Every structure is written in structure tokens, then in C-alpha cells.
Amino acid sequence: MAFLTDLTSEKRWDVHNSSVPRVCMSCEARHHGICGSLREDELLELSRHSFQSEHQPGEELIGDAEDVDSYATVLSGVVKLTKILQDGRQQVVGLQFAPDFLGRLFAKQSSLNADAASKVRLCRLPKGSIEQLVKNNPKLEAKLFEQTLRELDEAREWMVTLGRKTASEKVASFLYLIASHVDPTRQTGSVSFELPLSRTDIADFLGLTIETVSRQFTKLRSTHVIEVQNHRHITVGSLEYLRDLCG
């Protein structure tokens, strides 16, 4: 795996609370991700072996069948999960957002590819340390189990999208998926975001052709459901209306 230089030098201690590394205290993903279930002593110990890294769009984070020596928490950006067939065809099988846990716990080898769909920041966590913490910390185990069940629910929902929804409903569902992760607390109103996937990847993800995806985007623009700037910047005028279009 190609990761940037270890940033452990940033782990200075906050003067008011020496039990928590400053880099952890300023981490927006800490309280909502797996680290929110750790005690201060566990967080301190884990921080001694972890580091943050930044990755550009298209950069490979995990390779299929690659030996697993670490996991990661997504701090920002979008990670694209894919499976590659023997003839080179690609299927996008999922997306991960902050503060998702990246990696399959206790796996010796990865079973898919993970690439940076946008600019991504990760907090890399050593495999042995996380797996030992899981064994000793029921709250951490429950947190990871909760994410696993959520991903299972999302996979089942996406099976319905791929198998039963029309092309327009599929594209609306994809846009709503991204919009709902920009601000998970927002259910109504307007929201803007950068598309993390190309038209080709969106087509792979939805089981459509690129031409069909482009036609559906044009339809959504012409009916003023969305505005598109510079091909990637999307503004949704009404989240509730977009949700209605998902079928």
C-alpha cells in the first residue's frame, strides 16, 4: 500500500488534557467513528502507532488479494470499493465516507479494491492493535458490529435499486446517497457537493450505460432538480423532492 509520510510528529499533547493527543482532539471523525468508543488510555496507546495520510483521486488504497497489515478510519473524502473481473471489467460495489472504518476485521487478505474517489484523508491503524482492542473493548466491538450491519442494510437497499428501480430512480438514488452523507443531520433544504465518481463509475455503480446516466442528468437539470457546474459540482435544490424521485 502506498501511503504518505508518517505524521506522528503532529501528536503533541493538549496543555489542558495531556491524556489525549492534540491531533485526536481536533479530529472531526473521532467521536462518531470507532475511536469514540475508546478510553483515553486506549486512544493514547493507539495514537502512538497510527498516522494520518492524504491521497489524491484515483490513488489505490487497498489492492484485491493484498495482505492486510492495517486498517483505517476515513477522516474526509469518499472511498470507492470495487471488484475487478478476470477480463478487466470493473464493478463499483460500494462507497465509504467519514467516519467509516475501512477494512475487513480479522481478514488476512483483502477481498476487493479500495481507491480514493475524491481527495481522501485517512487515519491508518495497525491491524494487531485494533484486533486486540476489539477483543478487550465491548463498546468498540459493538461499534464495528453496528457499522457492519449498516453496510449490510445499505447493500440490501442497493440490490433493490439495481434490480427494480428505473434509470431515473437509480440516478436520483445515487445523488441522494451522496447528498445525505454531506450532512447526515440534514433532511430538507438545499445541499451542494462535488461528485466523487466519474460518469463511467456512476454507470458501473448503477448498472447503466454512460449515455443513460448522461441523459438522466440532463433531465434532472432541465427540470431544475439539480444544478451542475464544472461537470462535478452539484447543487440539489430540495432534498425532500430528490428523495421522492428515488422511488
C-alpha positions as CSV (number, residue, x, y, z in Angstrom):
1,M,0.0,0.0,0.0
2,A,1.3,3.5,-0.9
3,F,0.8,5.9,2.0
4,L,2.3,9.3,2.7
5,T,4.8,10.1,5.3
6,D,4.0,9.2,8.9
7,L,2.6,12.2,10.6
8,T,3.2,11.0,14.2
9,S,5.3,14.2,14.7
10,E,1.9,16.0,15.0
11,K,1.0,14.1,18.1
12,R,1.5,16.9,20.6
13,W,-0.3,17.0,23.9
14,D,-3.0,19.5,24.7
15,V,-2.0,21.6,27.7
16,H,-5.4,21.2,29.3
17,N,-5.7,17.5,28.8
18,S,-2.5,15.6,28.5
19,S,-4.3,12.2,28.2
20,V,-5.5,12.9,24.7
21,P,-3.2,13.7,21.7
22,R,-4.0,17.1,20.2
23,V,-4.3,15.5,16.7
24,C,-7.1,13.3,18.1
25,M,-8.8,16.2,19.9
26,S,-9.1,18.1,16.6
27,C,-10.3,15.1,14.6
28,E,-13.9,15.6,13.5
29,A,-14.3,11.9,12.9
30,R,-13.2,10.8,16.3
31,H,-16.4,11.0,18.3
32,H,-18.6,9.5,15.6
33,G,-16.1,6.8,14.4
34,I,-14.6,3.8,16.2
35,C,-12.3,6.0,18.3
36,G,-15.3,7.4,20.1
37,S,-15.7,4.1,21.9
38,L,-12.1,4.1,23.2
39,R,-11.0,5.1,26.7
40,E,-8.3,7.8,26.9
41,D,-5.6,5.3,27.7
42,E,-6.6,3.2,24.7
43,L,-6.7,6.2,22.5
44,L,-3.3,7.3,23.7
45,E,-1.7,3.9,23.1
46,L,-3.3,3.6,19.6
47,S,-2.2,7.1,18.6
48,R,1.4,6.0,19.2
49,H,1.2,3.6,16.3
50,S,-1.2,5.3,14.0
51,F,-0.7,8.1,11.4
52,Q,-2.7,10.2,9.0
53,S,-2.2,10.2,5.3
54,E,-3.6,12.1,2.3
55,H,-4.5,10.6,-1.0
56,Q,-5.4,12.0,-4.4
57,P,-8.4,10.9,-6.5
58,G,-7.6,7.6,-8.3
59,E,-4.9,6.5,-5.8
60,E,-5.2,2.9,-4.8
61,L,-5.6,2.4,-1.0
62,I,-6.1,-1.3,-0.9
63,G,-5.5,-3.9,-3.6
64,D,-7.6,-7.0,-4.1
65,A,-6.0,-10.1,-2.5
66,E,-3.4,-7.9,-0.8
67,D,-2.1,-8.9,2.6
68,V,-3.8,-6.9,5.4
69,D,-1.4,-5.3,7.8
70,S,-3.5,-2.2,8.8
71,Y,-7.0,-0.7,8.8
72,A,-8.1,2.9,8.6
73,T,-10.7,5.4,9.6
74,V,-11.9,7.7,6.8
75,L,-11.4,11.2,8.0
76,S,-12.7,13.0,4.9
77,G,-13.5,12.3,1.3
78,V,-15.0,9.3,-0.4
79,V,-13.5,5.9,-0.9
80,K,-14.7,3.7,-3.8
81,L,-14.9,-0.1,-3.3
82,T,-14.6,-2.2,-6.5
83,K,-14.3,-5.7,-7.7
84,I,-12.3,-6.4,-10.9
85,L,-13.2,-9.4,-13.1
86,Q,-10.6,-11.5,-14.8
87,D,-11.2,-9.8,-18.2
88,G,-10.7,-6.4,-16.6
89,R,-14.3,-5.3,-16.2
90,Q,-14.9,-3.3,-13.0
91,Q,-17.9,-3.2,-10.7
92,V,-18.3,-0.5,-8.1
93,V,-19.7,-2.3,-5.1
94,G,-19.8,0.4,-2.5
95,L,-18.7,3.8,-1.2
96,Q,-17.4,4.8,2.1
97,F,-17.5,8.2,3.8
98,A,-16.2,9.7,7.0
99,P,-16.0,8.3,9.7
100,D,-16.3,4.8,8.2
101,F,-13.9,2.0,9.2
102,L,-12.0,0.8,6.1
103,G,-11.0,-2.8,6.0
104,R,-12.4,-6.2,6.9
105,L,-11.7,-7.1,10.6
106,F,-9.5,-10.2,11.2
107,A,-9.1,-10.8,7.4
108,K,-5.7,-12.0,6.3
109,Q,-6.2,-10.7,2.7
110,S,-8.4,-8.0,1.2
111,S,-11.3,-9.2,-0.9
112,L,-11.7,-6.0,-3.0
113,N,-10.1,-2.9,-4.2
114,A,-10.4,0.4,-2.4
115,D,-9.5,3.7,-4.3
116,A,-9.7,7.3,-3.4
117,A,-12.8,8.6,-5.3
118,S,-12.0,12.1,-4.2
119,K,-9.2,13.7,-2.2
120,V,-9.2,11.4,0.9
121,R,-7.6,11.7,4.4
122,L,-7.2,8.5,6.4
123,C,-6.0,7.6,9.9
124,R,-4.1,4.4,9.5
125,L,-4.5,1.9,12.3
126,P,-2.2,-1.1,12.9
127,K,-4.0,-4.4,12.4
128,G,-2.8,-6.1,15.6
129,S,-3.6,-3.2,17.9
130,I,-7.2,-2.8,16.6
131,E,-7.9,-6.5,16.8
132,Q,-6.6,-6.7,20.3
133,L,-8.7,-3.7,21.3
134,V,-11.8,-5.3,19.8
135,K,-11.2,-8.4,22.0
136,N,-10.9,-6.3,25.1
137,N,-13.4,-3.5,24.5
138,P,-17.1,-4.5,24.1
139,K,-18.0,-0.9,23.1
140,L,-15.5,-0.9,20.2
141,E,-16.8,-4.4,19.1
142,A,-20.4,-3.1,19.2
143,K,-19.4,0.0,17.2
144,L,-17.8,-2.1,14.4
145,F,-20.7,-4.6,14.5
146,E,-23.1,-1.6,14.1
147,Q,-21.2,-0.4,11.0
148,T,-21.2,-3.9,9.5
149,L,-25.0,-4.2,10.0
150,R,-25.5,-0.8,8.5
151,E,-23.4,-1.7,5.4
152,L,-25.4,-4.9,5.1
153,D,-28.7,-2.9,5.2
154,E,-27.3,-0.5,2.6
155,A,-26.2,-3.4,0.4
156,R,-29.7,-4.9,0.5
157,E,-31.3,-1.5,-0.3
158,W,-28.9,-1.2,-3.3
159,M,-30.0,-4.6,-4.5
160,V,-33.5,-3.2,-4.7
161,T,-32.2,-0.1,-6.6
162,L,-30.2,-2.2,-9.1
163,G,-32.9,-4.8,-9.6
164,R,-36.2,-2.9,-9.6
165,K,-35.8,0.8,-10.0
166,T,-36.0,2.7,-13.3
167,A,-33.0,4.6,-14.7
168,S,-34.2,7.9,-13.4
169,E,-34.8,6.4,-9.9
170,K,-31.3,4.9,-9.9
171,V,-29.6,8.2,-10.7
172,A,-31.8,10.1,-8.1
173,S,-30.9,7.4,-5.5
174,F,-27.2,7.8,-6.2
175,L,-27.4,11.6,-5.9
176,Y,-29.4,11.3,-2.7
177,L,-26.8,8.8,-1.3
178,I,-24.0,11.4,-1.8
179,A,-26.1,14.3,-0.6
180,S,-27.2,12.5,2.6
181,H,-23.6,11.9,3.5
182,V,-22.5,15.5,3.0
183,D,-24.6,16.4,6.1
184,P,-26.2,13.4,7.7
185,T,-28.3,15.5,10.0
186,R,-30.0,17.5,7.2
187,Q,-33.2,16.1,5.8
188,T,-34.6,19.1,4.0
189,G,-33.5,22.1,2.1
190,S,-30.6,22.7,-0.4
191,V,-27.2,21.0,-0.4
192,S,-24.1,21.2,-2.6
193,F,-21.4,18.7,-3.1
194,E,-18.7,17.5,-5.5
195,L,-19.5,14.3,-7.4
196,P,-16.9,11.7,-6.2
197,L,-17.4,9.5,-9.2
198,S,-17.0,9.9,-13.0
199,R,-19.9,9.2,-15.3
200,T,-18.2,5.9,-16.1
201,D,-18.0,4.9,-12.4
202,I,-21.6,6.1,-11.8
203,A,-22.7,3.9,-14.7
204,D,-20.8,0.9,-13.2
205,F,-22.3,1.5,-9.8
206,L,-25.9,1.7,-11.2
207,G,-25.7,-0.9,-13.9
208,L,-26.5,1.6,-16.6
209,T,-24.7,2.8,-19.7
210,I,-22.8,6.1,-19.7
211,E,-25.3,7.5,-22.2
212,T,-28.2,6.7,-20.0
213,V,-26.6,8.3,-17.0
214,S,-25.9,11.5,-19.0
215,R,-29.5,11.6,-20.3
216,Q,-30.8,11.3,-16.7
217,F,-28.5,14.1,-15.5
218,T,-29.7,16.3,-18.4
219,K,-33.3,15.5,-17.4
220,L,-32.7,16.5,-13.8
221,R,-31.0,19.7,-14.9
222,S,-33.8,20.7,-17.3
223,T,-36.5,20.1,-14.5
224,H,-34.4,22.2,-12.1
225,V,-34.0,19.3,-9.6
226,I,-30.2,19.9,-9.7
227,E,-27.7,22.5,-11.0
228,V,-24.4,21.3,-12.4
229,Q,-21.2,23.5,-12.5
230,N,-17.9,22.4,-14.0
231,H,-19.3,18.9,-14.6
232,R,-18.8,17.8,-11.0
233,H,-20.2,20.4,-8.7
234,I,-23.9,19.5,-7.9
235,T,-26.5,21.7,-6.1
236,V,-29.7,19.9,-5.1
237,G,-32.4,22.5,-4.5
238,S,-34.7,20.3,-2.4
239,L,-33.5,17.1,-0.6
240,E,-37.1,16.1,0.1
241,Y,-38.0,16.3,-3.6
242,L,-34.9,14.4,-4.6
243,R,-35.9,11.7,-2.1
244,D,-39.3,11.5,-3.6
245,L,-37.7,10.8,-7.0
246,C,-35.8,7.8,-5.6
247,G,-39.0,5.7,-5.8
